[in-house]
Amino acid sequence: MGAIPIIAIDGPSASGKGSVAARVAAALGWHYLDSGALYRLTALAATQHGVALGDEANVAAIAASLDVAFLEGMILLEGEDATELIRTEAVGEGASKVAVLPSVRRALLQRQRDFARAPGLVADGRDMGSVIFPEAQLKIFLTASAGERANRRYKQLIAKGEEATISRILLDIEQRDARDRARAVAPLRQIADARLLDTTEMSIEKAVQIVLDGWREISAN
């Protein structure tokens, strides 16, 4: 796997890392891993099967046997389209809760590593560079202020026709940040060899260009 080019983009909730990672992958013609989707799918499947999100053993069993398929622009869970459902705030909150469970993280470890295939992979999440792909040639820690992230999430929800309030979204983001940073296994942090990319006052296009420039710089050496 070491010979396969990998760009790992980590960062907190609603920082825009998914949008940036997907566009970088498209620009390079590489595969893309949205690791957060696997945790969202695990939380959704657990809820649908009546398993409490704090029930580590049973949630881990669901994660290990997750029946998912990533198709062109669509994510199937047990044969049903879950593309939009996993993007709801409720499922995102659930994903944050199951992601702190060590057994769940172990269950999803190899599944994530299997995404590394030629010609290359762009992976985004919380621990892509620190745990899943420590051999990644380029590691990015992409972040933005909590206020800006709340504003972006608010605009996304309103655009979908969902009810939302900035204050509630900000509180949710701050709580998720606290959980992600405090968890015992693979906490959210900027590792020493990751490049910091603060997008608080930056467009997605600019962030994508910075990542691509970083990759070209590494490739040229």
BAZA-570392 format. One record per residue: residue number from 1; residue in one letter; z negated, y negated, x of N, C-alpha, C in turn. Coordinates in steps of 0.2 Angstrom, whole numbers, plus 5000, padded with zeros to 4 digits. Last residue first. Example, Ala and Ser with C-alpha at 12.3 -4.5 7.8 and 13.67 -1.06 7.14 Angstrom:
# residues 2
- torza, tornu, n_w, n_v, n_u, ca_w, ca_v, ca_u, c_w, c_v, c_u
- 2, S, 4965, 5011, 5064, 4964, 5005, 5068, 4961, 5000, 5064;
- 1, A, 4961, 5028, 5066, 4961, 5022, 5062, 4961, 5016, 5066;
This chain:
# residues 221
- torza, tornu, n_w, n_v, n_u, ca_w, ca_v, ca_u, c_w, c_v, c_u
- 221, N, 5030, 4918, 5048, 5026, 4919, 5054, 5026, 4927, 5055;
- 220, A, 5036, 4917, 5035, 5040, 4914, 5041, 5036, 4916, 5048;
- 219, S, 5026, 4921, 5026, 5032, 4925, 5028, 5036, 4923, 5034;
- 218, I, 5018, 4910, 5026, 5015, 4916, 5029, 5021, 4921, 5031;
- 217, E, 5026, 4900, 5020, 5023, 4899, 5027, 5021, 4905, 5030;
- 216, R, 5029, 4906, 5008, 5035, 4905, 5013, 5032, 4904, 5020;
- 215, W, 5016, 4905, 5002, 5019, 4912, 5004, 5025, 4911, 5009;
- 214, G, 5015, 4892, 5001, 5010, 4896, 5005, 5013, 4902, 5007;
- 213, D, 5025, 4889, 4992, 5025, 4886, 4999, 5021, 4890, 5004;
- 212, L, 5020, 4895, 4981, 5026, 4898, 4984, 5027, 4895, 4991;
- 211, V, 5008, 4887, 4979, 5008, 4894, 4980, 5014, 4897, 4984;
- 210, I, 5014, 4875, 4977, 5010, 4876, 4982, 5009, 4883, 4984;
- 209, Q, 5022, 4878, 4965, 5025, 4876, 4971, 5021, 4877, 4977;
- 208, V, 5011, 4880, 4956, 5016, 4885, 4957, 5020, 4884, 4964;
- 207, A, 5006, 4867, 4955, 5002, 4872, 4958, 5006, 4878, 4960;
- 206, K, 5017, 4860, 4950, 5015, 4858, 4956, 5011, 4864, 4959;
- 205, E, 5017, 4866, 4937, 5023, 4866, 4941, 5021, 4865, 4949;
- 204, I, 5005, 4863, 4931, 5007, 4870, 4933, 5012, 4870, 4938;
- 203, S, 4999, 4848, 4939, 5003, 4851, 4934, 5004, 4859, 4936;
- 202, M, 4982, 4842, 4942, 4988, 4845, 4944, 4992, 4848, 4939;
- 201, E, 4969, 4839, 4942, 4973, 4834, 4941, 4980, 4836, 4943;
- 200, T, 4963, 4852, 4944, 4960, 4848, 4939, 4965, 4842, 4937;
- 199, T, 4966, 4862, 4953, 4971, 4860, 4948, 4969, 4855, 4943;
- 198, D, 4963, 4867, 4969, 4960, 4863, 4963, 4965, 4860, 4959;
- 197, L, 4963, 4880, 4978, 4968, 4876, 4975, 4965, 4873, 4968;
- 196, L, 4959, 4886, 4994, 4956, 4883, 4988, 4962, 4879, 4985;
- 195, R, 4963, 4902, 5000, 4964, 4895, 5000, 4962, 4892, 4994;
- 194, A, 4952, 4914, 5007, 4956, 4912, 5002, 4957, 4904, 5002;
- 193, D, 4943, 4919, 5017, 4951, 4919, 5019, 4955, 4917, 5013;
- 192, A, 4931, 4919, 5011, 4932, 4915, 5017, 4939, 4914, 5018;
- 191, I, 4931, 4918, 4993, 4930, 4921, 4999, 4933, 4917, 5005;
- 190, Q, 4923, 4910, 4980, 4929, 4909, 4984, 4927, 4913, 4991;
- 189, R, 4919, 4921, 4966, 4917, 4917, 4972, 4923, 4916, 4976;
- 188, L, 4911, 4931, 4954, 4916, 4926, 4956, 4914, 4922, 4961;
- 187, P, 4905, 4947, 4960, 4904, 4941, 4957, 4910, 4936, 4959;
- 186, A, 4905, 4962, 4962, 4911, 4958, 4962, 4910, 4951, 4959;
- 185, V, 4891, 4965, 4953, 4897, 4968, 4956, 4902, 4963, 4956;
- 184, A, 4881, 4957, 4947, 4879, 4961, 4953, 4885, 4963, 4957;
- 183, R, 4885, 4940, 4941, 4885, 4948, 4941, 4884, 4951, 4947;
- 182, A, 4885, 4927, 4943, 4879, 4930, 4944, 4879, 4938, 4944;
- 181, R, 4898, 4922, 4940, 4895, 4921, 4947, 4889, 4925, 4948;
- 180, D, 4900, 4926, 4927, 4904, 4929, 4932, 4902, 4928, 4939;
- 179, R, 4889, 4919, 4920, 4889, 4927, 4920, 4894, 4929, 4926;
- 178, A, 4894, 4906, 4923, 4887, 4908, 4925, 4887, 4916, 4925;
- 177, D, 4906, 4906, 4916, 4906, 4905, 4923, 4899, 4907, 4926;
- 176, R, 4902, 4908, 4903, 4906, 4913, 4906, 4906, 4912, 4914;
- 175, Q, 4895, 4896, 4901, 4891, 4902, 4900, 4895, 4908, 4904;
- 174, E, 4906, 4887, 4902, 4900, 4886, 4907, 4896, 4893, 4907;
- 173, I, 4914, 4891, 4891, 4916, 4891, 4898, 4910, 4891, 4903;
- 172, D, 4905, 4888, 4881, 4907, 4895, 4882, 4910, 4896, 4889;
- 171, L, 4904, 4874, 4882, 4898, 4878, 4882, 4900, 4886, 4884;
- 170, L, 4918, 4871, 4879, 4914, 4869, 4886, 4908, 4873, 4887;
- 169, I, 4919, 4875, 4866, 4923, 4878, 4871, 4920, 4877, 4878;
- 168, R, 4910, 4866, 4860, 4909, 4873, 4860, 4913, 4877, 4865;
- 167, S, 4916, 4854, 4863, 4909, 4855, 4865, 4908, 4863, 4865;
- 166, I, 4929, 4854, 4857, 4928, 4854, 4864, 4921, 4856, 4866;
- 165, T, 4932, 4866, 4844, 4929, 4860, 4846, 4928, 4860, 4854;
- 164, A, 4944, 4873, 4833, 4941, 4873, 4839, 4938, 4866, 4840;
- 163, E, 4955, 4884, 4823, 4950, 4879, 4824, 4946, 4879, 4830;
- 162, E, 4972, 4887, 4827, 4965, 4889, 4827, 4960, 4883, 4827;
- 161, G, 4985, 4884, 4830, 4983, 4883, 4823, 4976, 4885, 4822;
- 160, K, 4990, 4884, 4842, 4990, 4891, 4839, 4988, 4890, 4831;
- 159, A, 4986, 4872, 4846, 4993, 4873, 4846, 4994, 4880, 4842;
- 158, I, 4972, 4874, 4847, 4975, 4869, 4842, 4982, 4871, 4841;
- 157, L, 4972, 4882, 4859, 4969, 4884, 4852, 4972, 4880, 4846;
- 156, Q, 4977, 4873, 4869, 4980, 4880, 4867, 4978, 4882, 4860;
- 155, K, 4967, 4863, 4868, 4974, 4862, 4867, 4978, 4868, 4865;
- 154, Y, 4956, 4870, 4873, 4956, 4867, 4866, 4963, 4866, 4864;
- 153, R, 4960, 4873, 4886, 4959, 4879, 4881, 4959, 4876, 4874;
- 152, R, 4960, 4860, 4891, 4966, 4865, 4891, 4966, 4870, 4886;
- 151, N, 4947, 4857, 4890, 4952, 4853, 4887, 4958, 4857, 4886;
- 150, A, 4940, 4866, 4898, 4939, 4866, 4891, 4944, 4862, 4887;
- 149, R, 4946, 4862, 4911, 4947, 4869, 4908, 4946, 4869, 4900;
- 148, E, 4940, 4849, 4912, 4947, 4850, 4911, 4949, 4857, 4909;
- 147, G, 4926, 4853, 4913, 4929, 4848, 4907, 4936, 4849, 4906;
- 146, A, 4926, 4860, 4924, 4924, 4864, 4918, 4927, 4859, 4912;
- 145, S, 4940, 4858, 4935, 4933, 4856, 4933, 4932, 4859, 4926;
- 144, A, 4947, 4872, 4942, 4948, 4866, 4940, 4941, 4864, 4937;
- 143, T, 4955, 4884, 4954, 4950, 4882, 4950, 4952, 4875, 4947;
- 142, L, 4960, 4898, 4963, 4962, 4892, 4959, 4957, 4890, 4954;
- 141, F, 4961, 4904, 4978, 4955, 4903, 4973, 4957, 4897, 4969;
- 140, I, 4972, 4916, 4985, 4971, 4909, 4982, 4965, 4909, 4978;
- 139, K, 4979, 4924, 4998, 4973, 4924, 4993, 4972, 4917, 4991;
- 138, L, 4991, 4934, 5005, 4990, 4927, 5003, 4984, 4927, 4997;
- 137, Q, 4991, 4947, 5008, 4993, 4943, 5013, 4991, 4936, 5011;
- 136, A, 4978, 4959, 5003, 4983, 4954, 5001, 4984, 4949, 5007;
- 135, E, 4968, 4968, 5006, 4973, 4967, 5011, 4979, 4962, 5009;
- 134, P, 4960, 4968, 4995, 4957, 4964, 5001, 4963, 4963, 5006;
- 133, F, 4962, 4970, 4980, 4967, 4969, 4985, 4965, 4965, 4991;
- 132, I, 4949, 4971, 4974, 4955, 4975, 4972, 4960, 4975, 4977;
- 131, V, 4940, 4961, 4981, 4939, 4968, 4980, 4945, 4973, 4979;
- 130, S, 4945, 4948, 4984, 4939, 4951, 4987, 4938, 4958, 4986;
- 129, G, 4957, 4946, 4977, 4957, 4946, 4984, 4951, 4949, 4987;
- 128, M, 4952, 4949, 4963, 4958, 4952, 4966, 4958, 4952, 4974;
- 127, D, 4942, 4945, 4955, 4940, 4949, 4961, 4946, 4952, 4965;
- 126, R, 4947, 4939, 4944, 4941, 4936, 4947, 4939, 4939, 4954;
- 125, G, 4964, 4936, 4943, 4958, 4939, 4940, 4952, 4935, 4943;
- 124, D, 4981, 4941, 4946, 4976, 4936, 4945, 4970, 4939, 4942;
- 123, A, 4994, 4946, 4958, 4988, 4948, 4954, 4984, 4942, 4953;
- 122, V, 5010, 4950, 4962, 5006, 4944, 4961, 5000, 4946, 4956;
- 121, L, 5018, 4961, 4973, 5014, 4960, 4967, 5010, 4953, 4967;
- 120, G, 5034, 4968, 4977, 5028, 4964, 4978, 5024, 4963, 4972;
- 119, P, 5045, 4976, 4974, 5046, 4972, 4980, 5039, 4968, 4982;
- 118, A, 5033, 4989, 4976, 5039, 4985, 4978, 5043, 4982, 4973;
- 117, R, 5017, 4988, 4968, 5023, 4991, 4969, 5028, 4987, 4972;
- 116, A, 5002, 4988, 4962, 5005, 4986, 4968, 5011, 4991, 4970;
- 115, F, 4996, 4994, 4952, 5001, 4989, 4950, 5005, 4987, 4956;
- 114, D, 4985, 5002, 4956, 4992, 5005, 4955, 4997, 5000, 4953;
- 113, R, 4974, 4994, 4956, 4978, 4995, 4962, 4985, 4998, 4961;
- 112, Q, 4970, 4995, 4942, 4973, 4989, 4945, 4977, 4990, 4951;
- 111, R, 4966, 5009, 4942, 4972, 5007, 4938, 4975, 5000, 4940;
- 110, Q, 4956, 5008, 4951, 4962, 5011, 4953, 4968, 5009, 4949;
- 109, L, 4946, 5000, 4943, 4948, 4999, 4950, 4955, 5002, 4952;
- 108, L, 4941, 5004, 4931, 4947, 5000, 4931, 4950, 4999, 4938;
- 107, A, 4929, 5010, 4933, 4934, 5014, 4929, 4941, 5010, 4930;
- 106, R, 4922, 5000, 4940, 4924, 5006, 4944, 4930, 5010, 4940;
- 105, R, 4919, 4992, 4929, 4923, 4989, 4935, 4926, 4995, 4939;
- 104, V, 4911, 5000, 4922, 4918, 4998, 4919, 4922, 4995, 4924;
- 103, S, 4900, 5001, 4930, 4904, 5007, 4928, 4911, 5005, 4925;
- 102, P, 4895, 4988, 4930, 4898, 4991, 4936, 4902, 4997, 4934;
- 101, L, 4898, 4975, 4919, 4896, 4982, 4919, 4899, 4986, 4925;
- 100, V, 4904, 4963, 4917, 4898, 4963, 4922, 4895, 4970, 4923;
- 99, A, 4914, 4965, 4908, 4916, 4964, 4915, 4910, 4964, 4920;
- 98, V, 4909, 4964, 4896, 4910, 4971, 4898, 4911, 4970, 4906;
- 97, K, 4908, 4950, 4894, 4902, 4954, 4894, 4903, 4961, 4897;
- 96, S, 4921, 4945, 4895, 4916, 4943, 4900, 4910, 4947, 4900;
- 95, A, 4926, 4952, 4884, 4928, 4954, 4891, 4924, 4951, 4896;
- 94, G, 4920, 4944, 4874, 4918, 4951, 4875, 4920, 4954, 4882;
- 93, E, 4927, 4932, 4875, 4919, 4932, 4876, 4917, 4939, 4878;
- 92, G, 4939, 4936, 4872, 4938, 4934, 4879, 4931, 4934, 4880;
- 91, V, 4938, 4939, 4859, 4939, 4945, 4863, 4938, 4943, 4871;
- 90, A, 4935, 4926, 4854, 4930, 4932, 4853, 4931, 4938, 4858;
- 89, E, 4947, 4919, 4857, 4940, 4917, 4860, 4935, 4923, 4860;
- 88, T, 4961, 4930, 4859, 4957, 4926, 4855, 4950, 4924, 4859;
- 87, R, 4970, 4938, 4866, 4969, 4931, 4868, 4964, 4927, 4864;
- 86, I, 4971, 4950, 4860, 4967, 4950, 4866, 4966, 4942, 4868;
- 85, L, 4980, 4946, 4849, 4973, 4948, 4848, 4969, 4947, 4854;
- 84, E, 4993, 4946, 4855, 4989, 4939, 4853, 4982, 4941, 4852;
- 83, T, 4995, 4959, 4859, 4997, 4954, 4863, 4993, 4947, 4862;
- 82, A, 4994, 4971, 4853, 4988, 4968, 4854, 4989, 4961, 4858;
- 81, D, 5002, 4983, 4843, 5003, 4976, 4847, 4997, 4972, 4847;
- 80, E, 4998, 5000, 4846, 4998, 4994, 4841, 4998, 4987, 4846;
- 79, G, 4996, 5010, 4854, 5002, 5010, 4851, 5003, 5004, 4846;
- 78, E, 4984, 5007, 4860, 4984, 5013, 4856, 4990, 5013, 4851;
- 77, L, 4990, 4992, 4863, 4984, 4996, 4863, 4984, 5001, 4858;
- 76, L, 5003, 4984, 4872, 5001, 4988, 4866, 4994, 4992, 4868;
- 75, I, 5009, 4968, 4874, 5004, 4973, 4877, 5002, 4977, 4871;
- 74, M, 5025, 4960, 4879, 5020, 4963, 4874, 5015, 4968, 4877;
- 73, G, 5034, 4956, 4888, 5031, 4951, 4884, 5026, 4954, 4879;
- 72, E, 5039, 4972, 4890, 5042, 4965, 4891, 5039, 4960, 4886;
- 71, L, 5023, 4980, 4890, 5030, 4980, 4890, 5033, 4973, 4891;
- 70, F, 5011, 4990, 4895, 5013, 4983, 4896, 5021, 4983, 4896;
- 69, A, 5000, 5000, 4886, 5006, 4999, 4888, 5008, 4992, 4889;
- 68, V, 4985, 5010, 4885, 4988, 5004, 4885, 4995, 5004, 4888;
- 67, D, 4972, 5018, 4882, 4978, 5019, 4880, 4982, 5012, 4879;
- 66, L, 4959, 5021, 4893, 4962, 5016, 4889, 4970, 5017, 4888;
- 65, S, 4950, 5028, 4899, 4955, 5032, 4896, 4959, 5027, 4891;
- 64, A, 4941, 5020, 4906, 4944, 5025, 4910, 4950, 5028, 4906;
- 63, A, 4936, 5012, 4895, 4940, 5009, 4900, 4944, 5014, 4904;
- 62, I, 4928, 5022, 4888, 4934, 5019, 4885, 4939, 5015, 4890;
- 61, A, 4919, 5024, 4898, 4923, 5029, 4896, 4929, 5027, 4892;
- 60, A, 4913, 5011, 4898, 4916, 5014, 4904, 4921, 5019, 4902;
- 59, V, 4907, 5011, 4885, 4912, 5006, 4887, 4916, 5008, 4893;
- 58, N, 4898, 5022, 4887, 4903, 5022, 4882, 4909, 5017, 4883;
- 57, A, 4889, 5016, 4897, 4892, 5023, 4898, 4898, 5023, 4894;
- 56, E, 4885, 5003, 4892, 4889, 5004, 4898, 4893, 5011, 4899;
- 55, D, 4884, 4994, 4879, 4883, 5002, 4880, 4887, 5004, 4886;
- 54, G, 4887, 4982, 4876, 4882, 4983, 4881, 4880, 4990, 4883;
- 53, L, 4895, 4982, 4866, 4898, 4980, 4872, 4893, 4981, 4878;
- 52, A, 4895, 4997, 4856, 4892, 4990, 4858, 4894, 4989, 4865;
- 51, V, 4909, 5003, 4847, 4904, 5004, 4853, 4902, 4997, 4855;
- 50, G, 4918, 5004, 4837, 4911, 5003, 4835, 4906, 5004, 4841;
- 49, H, 4931, 5003, 4840, 4928, 5010, 4840, 4921, 5010, 4839;
- 48, Q, 4934, 4990, 4842, 4937, 4993, 4836, 4934, 5000, 4835;
- 47, T, 4926, 4987, 4853, 4924, 4984, 4847, 4927, 4988, 4841;
- 46, A, 4933, 4994, 4863, 4926, 4996, 4861, 4924, 4993, 4854;
- 45, A, 4945, 4987, 4862, 4945, 4994, 4860, 4938, 4997, 4859;
- 44, L, 4941, 4975, 4867, 4944, 4975, 4860, 4944, 4983, 4858;
- 43, A, 4936, 4978, 4880, 4932, 4975, 4875, 4934, 4976, 4868;
- 42, T, 4949, 4982, 4885, 4943, 4987, 4885, 4938, 4984, 4880;
- 41, L, 4956, 4971, 4884, 4958, 4977, 4880, 4953, 4982, 4880;
- 40, R, 4950, 4963, 4893, 4950, 4961, 4886, 4952, 4967, 4882;
- 39, Y, 4952, 4970, 4905, 4945, 4969, 4902, 4945, 4967, 4895;
- 38, L, 4966, 4969, 4906, 4963, 4975, 4905, 4955, 4975, 4903;
- 37, A, 4968, 4955, 4907, 4970, 4958, 4901, 4967, 4965, 4900;
- 36, G, 4963, 4952, 4919, 4959, 4950, 4914, 4961, 4954, 4907;
- 35, S, 4974, 4955, 4927, 4968, 4960, 4927, 4964, 4958, 4921;
- 34, D, 4990, 4955, 4926, 4985, 4950, 4923, 4978, 4955, 4922;
- 33, L, 5001, 4956, 4938, 4995, 4960, 4935, 4991, 4954, 4933;
- 32, Y, 5019, 4958, 4941, 5013, 4953, 4939, 5007, 4957, 4936;
- 31, H, 5031, 4960, 4953, 5027, 4962, 4948, 5021, 4958, 4947;
- 30, W, 5044, 4948, 4958, 5039, 4953, 4959, 5036, 4955, 4953;
- 29, G, 5052, 4937, 4959, 5055, 4943, 4957, 5051, 4949, 4958;
- 28, L, 5048, 4924, 4962, 5049, 4929, 4968, 5052, 4936, 4966;
- 27, A, 5047, 4919, 4950, 5051, 4915, 4955, 5052, 4920, 4961;
- 26, A, 5038, 4928, 4944, 5045, 4927, 4941, 5049, 4924, 4946;
- 25, A, 5026, 4925, 4951, 5029, 4932, 4951, 5037, 4932, 4949;
- 24, V, 5024, 4912, 4948, 5025, 4914, 4955, 5029, 4921, 4955;
- 23, R, 5022, 4913, 4934, 5027, 4910, 4936, 5029, 4911, 4944;
- 22, A, 5010, 4921, 4934, 5016, 4924, 4931, 5022, 4920, 4933;
- 21, A, 5001, 4912, 4941, 5003, 4919, 4944, 5009, 4921, 4941;
- 20, V, 5000, 4901, 4932, 5003, 4900, 4939, 5005, 4907, 4942;
- 19, S, 4994, 4907, 4921, 5001, 4904, 4920, 5004, 4903, 4927;
- 18, G, 4982, 4912, 4927, 4987, 4917, 4924, 4994, 4914, 4923;
- 17, K, 4976, 4900, 4931, 4978, 4905, 4936, 4983, 4910, 4933;
- 16, G, 4970, 4891, 4923, 4977, 4891, 4923, 4980, 4896, 4928;
- 15, S, 4956, 4892, 4921, 4958, 4888, 4926, 4966, 4887, 4927;
- 14, A, 4950, 4900, 4911, 4954, 4894, 4909, 4956, 4889, 4914;
- 13, S, 4937, 4906, 4922, 4941, 4906, 4915, 4944, 4899, 4914;
- 12, P, 4940, 4905, 4940, 4936, 4905, 4934, 4940, 4905, 4927;
- 11, G, 4950, 4915, 4951, 4947, 4909, 4949, 4944, 4910, 4942;
- 10, D, 4963, 4921, 4962, 4957, 4922, 4958, 4954, 4915, 4956;
- 9, I, 4977, 4929, 4966, 4975, 4923, 4964, 4969, 4924, 4959;
- 8, A, 4986, 4937, 4979, 4980, 4937, 4975, 4977, 4930, 4973;
- 7, I, 5001, 4944, 4983, 4997, 4937, 4982, 4992, 4938, 4977;
- 6, I, 5007, 4956, 4993, 5003, 4955, 4988, 5000, 4947, 4988;
- 5, P, 5020, 4967, 4999, 5017, 4960, 4999, 5013, 4959, 4992;
- 4, I, 5016, 4983, 5005, 5018, 4979, 5000, 5016, 4972, 4999;
- 3, A, 5009, 4989, 5016, 5016, 4986, 5017, 5019, 4982, 5011;
- 2, G, 4998, 4994, 5010, 4997, 4989, 5015, 5004, 4985, 5016;
- 1, M, 5000, 5006, 5004, 5000, 5000, 5000, 5000, 4994, 5004;
